[in-house]
Amino acid sequence: MGKSRDTPTAGPGSPFNRSAQQDAKRTAILSQAARLFNSKGSRATTLRDIAETLGLTKTSLYYYVRTKEELIYQCYRATLEHHLRSMEEIEQRHSSPLERARQFFLLQFENWLAAQENRGPHLAALLEIASLQSEHRIDVEAHYIAMFKRLRSYLRAGIEAGEIRPCETTATTRAMLGSLDWIFYWLHSRPRAQIGTTADQAWDLLAHGLYSGAGEYQPTAMSRDSVSENYVQGFDRDEQNRLKQEAFYKTGSWFFNKKGFNGTSLDEIAEHLHVSKGAFYYHIRNKEDLLFNCYVYSQDVTNEIHQQALQLGGTGLHKVDQVCRRVFLAQNSERGPLIRYSTITALPIPKRKQILQRTEAIDLQFGELIREGIADGSIRSIEPFIAQQLIAGAINAAMDIKLWRRVDDLDAVAVDYFDIFFNGLQPR
């Protein structure tokens, strides 16, 4: 006998709807995996760790995902799909391009808070796209570019409507997304009750910039001491060895930035440098040691730039401007690349803490320049900690700018890239 039309069916919320249950379990697995990947790093997180936190057996987890690579891919895909759905909802609710950009920016803070309060899923920090297998990487990159273009379209429409001041939209979009990349790390230092205020203060910086004066801030010319020249005596063996190690660190950074920790091969780096494996391993003990020293080298360069800025005359805003552009030039010139913090979770926790502690010390130096600018009146009254974190995130994302836009004058591109932090999005 067939079912009556009035027979109730198992709806999406029914405990008997197997498809809904499987979707809920998959969402829980991806959320928990994202939480562990963000905090411990994918290298230190095992499938067993994820299964145990969910009260599953490893065998049960295999029903949903077979490998950690597959799980990382699914986490990244879920995160980007979440962002794209959010953009669709924002577009339905708001017609103003500037408001769409604002809502998307603020939503990233709310997403983080919702995950901490178990009101929403944890979203994976997109740190290791480069290490994904080719098919997975291409798919994730396509979703990222779709998100990028959608945000950029808000800026372009806003300029046309007069809501947003004229700016180079590709560089500005890249800087905006970069400023959001690192919030999963530093928001933990803010009380949860203050996350909403923190988000508003962060948006205020992007909307109005640092500059306290009337009109727009006009960057001054870059002084020539921003690049250190190395003069090597032919028989100075110590100096030659130092330069060899520096070459290893710069090349290693390039490979880690491009391929991630897991996708980088020491043999490939040695071949790229045209040195024998024996000569290479004389200087480099293992891949983990190379990654750690890439961070140390990058921090040495950044610290030197900060020290140079302290010797400059002029306002605090001028010094902040010089630091941003000098680091940008180091990242995108022969002095770089500097290591992207997308690989930080590949370091064991003791070494990771060592790197992050020094990073915080360098960030505090940058914060002092912001405070100097507030004190001398060149910078608006803003929260220095938030400004230094947002700009640090953007600096970290500034590498490979040539992949995003044409570069004829690197310093001019740096000025375009950081313009949002000095002059803001809204007409002045």
N, C-alpha and C positions, 0 to 999 in steps of 0.2 A: 504494500500500500504506500503510495507516494506521500511526500510531506505536504501538509496544508500550507496555503500561502500565509496563514496566520501563525505558523510555527516559528517561535523565536530562534534566531541564529546567534552564533558566538560573534559578537561585535569586537572591535579593536581592543576594547578594555576588558573583555571577558578573559577569565583565567583559562578557558578552554580553547582560546584562539592561539593555535600553535605558532602561526606565522608572527603574530604580534609578540609572543613570548620570545621567539628567537631574535627578533629585531631588538627587543629590550635587553636581552643578554649580550648581543653583539655591541650595543651601545655602551653597556656597563664595562665590557672587556676593553673597548677602545678608550673609554674614559680613564679606567684604572691604568692602562698601559701608558697613556699620555702623561698621567700624574707621575708615574715612576720614571719614565724617560726624561721628563723635565727636571726631576730632582736628582736622580742617580745617574742619568745618562743611559743611552741604549746599550753601550758596551757592558756596563756593570749590571744591567737588568736582564734577568733570565725569564724564560717563559714560565718556569716553576715559580718564580717570585710573583708574577702576575696571577697565576692560577691560585696560589695560596692566599693572596689578599682577597680573592673573590670566593674562597671556600670551594674551589674546584680542584679536580685532579688534573694533572698535566695532560692525561689522555682525553679528558672532557674538553680541555682547551683546544686540542687538535681538531675537534669537530668544526671549530670556527676559523682557525688559522694554523698553518703547518710549520711556518718558520718565523723567526724574529724579523727577518727582512720583510716578509709579507705583512707582519703586524705593524711595523714602522710605516710602511706604505699606506696601509689602511688608515692608520692614525692621521697621517698627513692629508690623505684624501678627505677623510671625514671633517677635519678642521677647515679645509678650504671650501668644502661644500657648505659647511655651517656659515662661513663668512659670506659666501655668494647668496645663500638663502636670506641672510640678514640684510644684505644690500637690496634684494628684491622687496623685502618688507619695508625697509626705509624709504625706498622710492615710491611705494604705494601710499605711505603716510605723509611724505614731505615732497613738495614741488621745488623748493628752494635748493639750488645746487650747494650753496654754502652750508645750509642746514643738513643736507645729506652727508656732506663731508664731516660735519661736526658730530652727527649722530653715529656714524661709523667709528669715528675715533673714540668717542666716549663709551661705545658699546664694548670695546676691548677691555676696558677696566671693569665694566659690569660683568662680562663673561668670566674674568678671573675671580671676582668676588663670589659670583654664583657658584663656581666650582668649589671654592673654599667652604661655602656654607651648604654644600650638597643640594643646591637648587638647580644645578645644571652640570653638564659634563665638563671634565677637564679637556682643554684643547691643547694639542701638541705644539710646542714651540718648534718652528720649522728650521731646525738647526742642521739637519744632516741630509738635505735633499741631494747634495752632490754624491753621497755615498750609496744612493739607491741604484739597483740594477737598471740598465738602460731603459727598458720598457716602462718600469715604474717611475723612473726619474722624468721621462718625457711627459708622462701623464700628469704628474704632480706639477711640473713646470708649466704645463698648459693651463692648469687650474689657477696657479699663482698669477700668470700673465693675465688671465681673464679678470681676476680680482684687481690687479694693478691697473688695467685699462679702464675698468669701471670707476675706480676712484679718480683716475686722471680725467675721465670724462666729466666728473663733478667740477673739477677745477676749471676745465676749459669752458664749460657752460656757465660757471660762475663769473669768469672773466668777461664773457660775452654779455652777461646780464648786468655787469657792473657791480656785482656783489663781492667779487674777489679782485684784488689789484693784479695788474699784469705781472706774470712771472713765467719762468721756463717750467712748463708743467711736468715734463718727464723727470727732471731733477728734483722738483718739489715733491712729486708723488713718491719717488724713491726715498727722499729724506723723511717724509711722513711715516711710511711703512717701517723704515729703519728705526725711527724713534719709538715705535711700538714693539719692535722685536724683542726687547730686553725687559719689558715690564714684568714678565712672569718671574724674573729673578728679583728685581729691586722692590716690587710692591710688598713683598713679605716683610720689609722693614717698616711699613706703615700700618698703624692700627686699622683694623677693618672698618671701624666706625668713621674713619677719615678717608676711605677710598673714593667716595663720591666727591668730596672736596678736592682731593688730589687730582681726580680726573678733570674737574672744572679748572683747576689751576694750570694743569698741563695744556688744556685746550686754549686757555687764555694766552699762554705763551705762543702757541702756534697761530692764534688769531691776530695778536697784536705785536708780537716780537719783543726783543729785549730793548730796543732803542727807545730812549725816553724823549728824544728831541722831536721837533716838528718836522714834517716832511719825511723823507726816507734817508736811512743811513747809507752813506757812500763809502765803501771800503777804500782804504789807502793802498798804495803800491806795496807789494811784498818786498821786504828787505832781503838782501842777498845772502845773509848769514844763515838762511834756513836750511841750506844743504851743506853737510860737512864734506870737505874734500880730503881724500886719503892719499898721501904721498909716501910711497913705499920705497925704502932703500933696497937695492937688489940683494944685499947679503943679510938683511934683517929677517932671520928665519922666524922669529916669534911673530913679527908683523905679517909675514906671508901666511903663517898658520892661522892667524886670526882672520885674515881675509878669506882664506879657504873655508873656515868654519862659517863665516858670515854668508858666503855663497851657498853653503849647505842649508843654512837657516832660511835664506830668501827663497831658494828653490823649493825647499821643503814646505814653506808656507804656501807657495803657489800650488803645489800638488794637494796639500791638505785642504786649501780653500776650494779647489776645483773638484776633488774626488772624495773628500771626507777622510776620516782616519782609516776606516776599513778598506776603502778603495785605493789607498796610497801604498805603493811598493817601494821599498828602499832600493832595490835593484834598478827600478825604473828611474829613480832620482839620480843614482850613480851614472847610469847610461846617459841621461839628459845632460849631466855635467861633464861627460867624456872623461871620467876617472875610473880607475880599476876598482873592483869591489874591495880589494885589499886596502887600497888607499882610503876609500870611503869609510870602511868600518874601523880604520885606525882613528878616525875622528868621531864617528857616531856609533854608539854601542848598540842601540836598537831603535825601533820606530817610536816607542813611548818616550825615550830620551830625546829623540829629535823633535818631537812635538813640544815637549816641555821647553826645550831651548829655543824653539821658534817663538814661543810666548815670551821668553826672557828677552830675546833680541828685539821683538816688537815693543816691549815695554821700555827697553833701554832707549830706543829711538823716540818714543812718545815722551819719556821723561826728559830727554835732552831738549826736545822742543818746548816743553813746559819751562825748563830752566832758562832757555833763551828768552822766552816771553817775559819772565820775571825781570830781565835786564832791560827791557824796552821802556822807552818813555811813553807818554800819552795816557789815555784813559783806560780804565778796566775793560771797557767795551772793545777798544782797539786791541788790547792784549788777547781777549777772547777770540776776536776775529782772526788774529794772526795764528793762534794755536790751531783753530779749526782748519784754516787753509794750509798750514804747514803739514799737519798730519795727513790731510787729503792728498797733498803733493807727494808725501813720502809713500803713501799707499799705492799711488798710481804712477810712480816713476821708478827709475832704476834702483832707488834706495829700498824699494819694497819688492813684493807686497808685504804688508804687515799681516799677521795671522788674524783670521776671522774667529770670533768667539763661538762660532757654530760648532767648533770641535772641542770646546772646553770640557764637555762631559766625557770625552774619551780619556781624560787624565784620571789616574787614581785619586781618590778623595784627598789624601794629604798634599799631593802636588797641586791639585785643583785649588785647595784652600790657599796655598802659598801664592799662586798666581792671582786669585781673586782678592786676597788681602793687599797685594801690591797695586792691583787695579783700583781698589777703593782708595788707596793713598794717592794715586795719580788723579783720580776723579776729584778728591778733596782739594788738591792743588788747583784744579780747574774751577772748583766751586769758590775758592778764595779769590780768583780773578773776577768772578761774577760779583762776589761781595764787594770787591774793590770798586767795581763799576757802579754798584748801587750807592756806595758811600760817596763817590765823586759825582754822582748825578747823571752819568752817561747811560745807566741801565735802569729801567723801571723797577719799582718795588715788587719783586717777584720772589718765589721760594727758590733759593739757589740749588737745593738738593734736587728738586724736580727738574730744573733746567739742565743741570749737569748730567742727569741720567738720560733725559731725552736726547740731548746732543751727543752723548757717548754712544747711544744706540744708533743714531744716524751716522756717526763717524765710522762705526763698525761696518755699516752697510754701504760705505762709500767706495769700496773696492770695485774694480772692473767696471767703472762708469762707462768705458768705451763700448761695453756690450749693450748699453741702454740708450746712448745718444752719441752723436758726432762730437768729436773733440778736436778742435783746432788750437785752442789756447787752454791749457790745463787749469791755470789759475782762474781764468774767466769762468770755467765750468764750476770750480770750487765756489766762486762768488754766487753763481746761480743756485748751487746745491744748498748752501747755508743761508740764503736770502730769507727763507721762511722764518728762521730763528731770530733774525735781526729786525726784519720789517713786518713779519706776520702776513697772514692771508688777506685780511680785510683792508680796504682802502684807508690810507692814513689821512 
